[in-house]
Amino acid sequence: MHNEVEQTKSAQYMNPLLAGILLGLVLLATFVITGHGLGATGFTTRLTAWVGMHIAPVATNANDYLGGMVEEGKPLNAWITWQVTGVAIGALLSAFLAKRIHIQLDGKKFLGGSKRSITALFGGILAGFGARVAAGCTSGLGLSGAAVLSLAGFTFLGAFFAVGLLTSRFLKEEK
């Protein structure tokens, strides 16, 4: 008698060309319906304002950057909250339906080893800070900026891909 473990096969990834076209249509619909493009970092700012409103209300109200968001007492009551919530739910549902939900650590072992999670968290915080300083994240600055023919959007995309290609060359594992 064989003890075979039944393995579920995850669904195949979507064709990248079709995915890009669909993303473009979603971006176009977002501009038409809401009057603005896609983005995510505005949500983290609003979440910071909401947390600050409950932890340090006086300091948050006095802050030039966050104060305006807490004046009405509902900093999360904005379109971007619904967009990010929808993206999170959609991603979770898609991963579940494609049988791709599992916990794993990706990346090369020399990029952190046992400290990989801390390194990734620190990198994510730095990326989020950089996105706020740049006034937009990859989707907001790259996709939406390029969609409205913004020089900053195209400059960002060029730099983003150039740095990504250079970094991948330096970190590529020899076989």
N, C-alpha and C positions, 0 to 999 in steps of 0.2 A: 504494500500500500504506500502510495506516494503522498507526502505532505507538501502539496503545492500551494504556494501563496498566490492568491488571485490578485493580479495587478491590473489596475484600471489605466487605460491608455488615455492620455489627455488629448483634447481636440487639437487639430492642426491650427497653426497661426493663420490669421487673415492675410491675404495677398497684400503686400506693402503698398502697391499702387492703388488698390481699391481702398485701403485704410486711409491713405493720404487724400484721396478724392472725397471720402466721407468726412474726414476732418475738415477739409476746406468747405464743404457744404454746411457743416455744423457752425463753423466760424462765420460764414456768410449769413446764416439764419440768425446767429446771435447779434450780428451788426444790424440786421433788418428789424428784428423784434425788439431788442433792448437799446440799440443806439451805441453800444460799446462792444469791444472785443472780449476775448477770453483772457483769463489771468487767475492767479491764485494767491499771490502774496498779500493782497489787500485783506484777505480773510484772516491771515495770521495777525495783521495789525489790529483788526477789529476784535479778534479773540484776545489779544493783549490788552486792549482797552476794556473789554468786558471783565477780564480777570482783575485788572487794576481797579476797576470801578468797585469791586467787591473787597479787595485786599487793602488798597490804599486810595480811597476815593478822593481825598483832598489833593494828593500829589498828582493823581491822574487828571483831575479837572484842571489843575494848574498847568499841566503840560501842554505846550503849544501844539504838539503833534497829535496827542491822544484826546485832549480836552474837548475838541469839537465833536468827537464821536460819541462821547458819553453825556452830552448836554441833554438829550431827550431820554436818556436812561436805557436805550435799547441799541447798543452798538452792533449787535449781531443781526439786527433787522435790516438787512441789505441784500441786494441781488447776489453779491459775491458769496454770501453764506449759503444760499440755496445752490449756487453753481458748484461750490466745493463739496457740499453734502451730496449732491447728485453724482458728481464724479466719483466720490468714495463709494457710494452705494452701487453705482454702475460697475465700477471696477471689481468690487467684491462679488457681485452677482455674476459678472462675466467669468471671473476666475473659478467660481463655484460650478457654473454650467460647463466650463471647459475642463473641469477636474484638475485644476492647477493650484489648488490651495494646499500648501504645505510650508512648514517653516524650514528655512535653510539659510546658510551664510554663503554668499557667493564671493568670488574674488580670490586672488592669489594668497597663499599662506603668508608670504613675506609682507603683505600689506596690513599687518596687524596681528596675525596669529590669534592668541587668546584674547587680545584686546580689540579685536575686529569690531565688535558692537560699539565700543566707546569711540573708536576712531571714526566709524560711520556716523554716529550721532554728532560728534564734533564737526565733521565735514558738512553734515546737513545744516547745522546751526550756522556755520560760516557761509554756506551757500544762501541760506535764507537772509542773513544779514546783508550779503552782497546784493541780493535781489532787491531788498528795500532801498539800499543806497543807490542802486541803478534805476530805481523807480519802476521796476518790473521784473518778473520772473521770465523763464524761458518761453513759456506760452504767451504771457502778456507782451513782452518786449519783442520776442522773435516772431511769433505767428501773427499776433494782432498788429504789431508795428509794421511788419513787412506787408501785411494785407492792405494797410492804408498808405503804402509806399513811403514810409518814414525812413529817413536816412539812418537814424539811430537803430531802427529795427534791422536793416540790412547790415549795418556795421556790426551789430551784436551777433547776428547769425554767422557772418564771415569769421569773426574772432572765435566764436563758440566752436565752430567746426574745425578751424585751424588748430586751436589749442587741444581739442579732443583727438585729432589725428596725431599731433606731436606727442601727446601724453601716451597714447596707445603704442606708439613706436618705442618709447622708452620703457614701458612696463610690459611689453610683449614677452611672453615666456618662450625661450628657445626650445625647440623640439628635437 
